[in-house]
Amino acid sequence: MRFSTVYLAVVCVLSVVDGNYCLTCGSDKSLKLWNPHRGIILKTYSGHGYEVLDAAGSCDNSQICSCGSDKTVVLWDVATGQLVRKFRGHGGVRKLFGK
């Protein structure tokens, strides 16, 4: 598999339950939902002010939660790509759910 675009440092890669999708986050301040079999980006989630450090998906894959160096935890709607809620002032968050 060959990816045609150059990206900044990837901090986290998360495989979604069935293996048909993966989620990356990193120094470009965004999360990207990929189809790893085709090597294409399906959706980009932007809203962090600094690098994104970690992400986790909900059990039904309808939402994503991410944390970043900007001291925020963000809840995303997977289908629309919209930011649902931003929680500010979380300076110690580096990983979600004890991973």
Secondary structure, 3 states (H helix, E strand, C coil): CCCCCCCCCEEEEEECCCCCCEEEEECCCEEEEEECCCCEEEEEEECCCCCEEEEEECCCCCEEEEEECCCEEEEEECCCCCEEEEEECCCCCCCCCCC
